[in-house]
Structure formats: C-alpha cells, structure tokens
Amino acid sequence: LERGGLARTLSLHLAPYGVGQFLMVTRDITQIERLENTRKDFVANVSHEMRTPLTVLSGFVETLQDMPGDALTDEQRRHYLDLMAQQAHNMQALVADLLTLSSLESTPNREGAPVLVTALVRTALAQAQALSAGQHTFDVRLDETLRILGQDTELASAVGNLLTNAVRYTPAGGAITVLWESTPDGGAAYRVRDTGIGIEPADIPRLTERFFRVDRGRSRATGGTGLGLAIAKHVAMRHEATLDIRSTPGKGSVFSILFPAARVCRPDDLLRAPAQ
Ligand code: ADP
C-alpha cells in the first residue's frame, strides 16, 4: 500500500485478531484531506484579501504623514482620503461577507416562514440603482403573489448580490432586467439579466468558488469581495433551490435562482402560515 502511494489517502490500522489472524481496518481519508486543503486555501485567501487593502491604506497614511503640511492642495488631500475610504470600505464589505458565510455554515437550516421576495427585491433594487448612478436602465417585473418559505436575511443577500453584480459587470448604457415569476413546474424563479461583459464558458463552473474572479482588478475596483456568488449558491442550496448561470461573452448574462414548488407559497397557503 505504502509503495503504491495509497497510504496517503487511506488511513490503515492493522491489529492482531485471534491466532494467526489480523484485522485490517481502512478508512478513506481523501475527503478529509480535501476539506483540510480547502480550509487552508480559504485561510490563505482571506489573509491575502485582507492584506491588500491594508497595505494600500498604510501606504497612503505613511505618505500623508511624511508630507509637509503645505505640500498638497486641498483637492489632492481629498483624493488621497477618498482612496483610503474606498480601501476601508472594501475591508468592511469583505468582513460582512465573511460573517454572512460563517452564519450560513453555522446556523441550522430551518424551513422558515413565507418571505415576501418582492420586498427584498425592491430594497436590493434601490441599492443597485444607487450603485448604477443612472448609467443603466432597469426593467423590473415582479409577481407580487409569490412568497418563498425560507429565511428573509439569507434571501436578501442572494437577491442583492446578483443585482449588484449585474450593475458592476455591465458597462454604462447597458440594460438590466429583473424578473420574479412562477415557473411551469409550480416553482418560482428570480432572474437577473444584464447586457454586460459576459463570462467565458470555461469560467462559469468556477464562479461560485470563494474568491474566484474572472478579472481580479475589475472586481476589486468595483468593490467586489469575490464571495457574492459563493453566498448566493449557499443560500440557494439552503432553500432547495439552484443557482443557474447562462452567459455569452461580450453580450451579457442571466443569473437565476430556481425555487422548487415545495418552497413556494401562494396567497391561499398564507392562511395557514404567518408571514415574515
Ligand atoms: P465579486 O465580488 O468579484 O463580484 P462574486 O462572487 O459576486 O464576486 O462573482 C465572482 C466573479 O464572477 C466576478 O468577479 C466576475 O468575474 C464574475 N461575475 C459575477 N457576476 C457577473 C455578471 N453579471 N457578469 C459578468 N461576470 C460576472
């Protein structure tokens, strides 16, 4: 076993087991090893993600400290302070997303109560429109009757992440469509369509990995943490839903969360359960 290299993935115990006999117990530790490697990668990534804004921040602080009081115009000083505020904001967003992920992993998955998704979409839409600052058009079609059995704070972060991504990865002048509708199988779909930069087919399967970005510079410059889609996928899974991603490079993308019929509440069902 050892010579064949299998000892790395099998933990092996040999124990005397009666006269002339041995009991061999093997345990496949491939999965444990994989989890351990994922954990190590995650810690390394978090450290790196934290260090980058901190390095930039402390660089600016030192520059300002070293400069004589009259060396900078008010405008230059404000420019430096804006850049510093942006780095601090990126760190705050990263910590907030890490806390969301950690709470998704540590809280038990309860069925929850009927959530009025349209209210969550409207809140997210207000934030996305503020981020867009009038540079995109929004077409919004929401079925007011559909609710989802689940957790409203979790659903809010998934709904919001897909919308802010649409803004961040769509150049000015682009169009964003938001749909909340029933599906033919009795389920419900939340869809965000954009006319943005799109994604190469080879990258699509990796998008929900933590800290995976197609273009690191672009993601950082627009305040991305690299965790938004990992969170959205996790939230979808906790609601028995799937995150579906379709995209054409240079043309745009459609990100959908598809809920099964078992999670959908219609007005009649509400007589039986209190709304959240
Ligand atoms: P980030 O904070 O970097 O946006 P996400 O997990 O939300 O992290 O997304 C991961 C990556 O997926 C992004 O860095 C980007 O490359 C790509 N991506 C996400 N949404 C879109 C979109 N609507 N259009 C094009 N690329 C996208």
Residues whose N, C-alpha, C, O or C-beta is under 5 A from the ligand:
A	BS01	ADP	N165 A166 Y169 G196 G198 I199 L207 F212 R213 V214 D215 S219 G224 T225 G226 L227 G228 L229 A230 S253
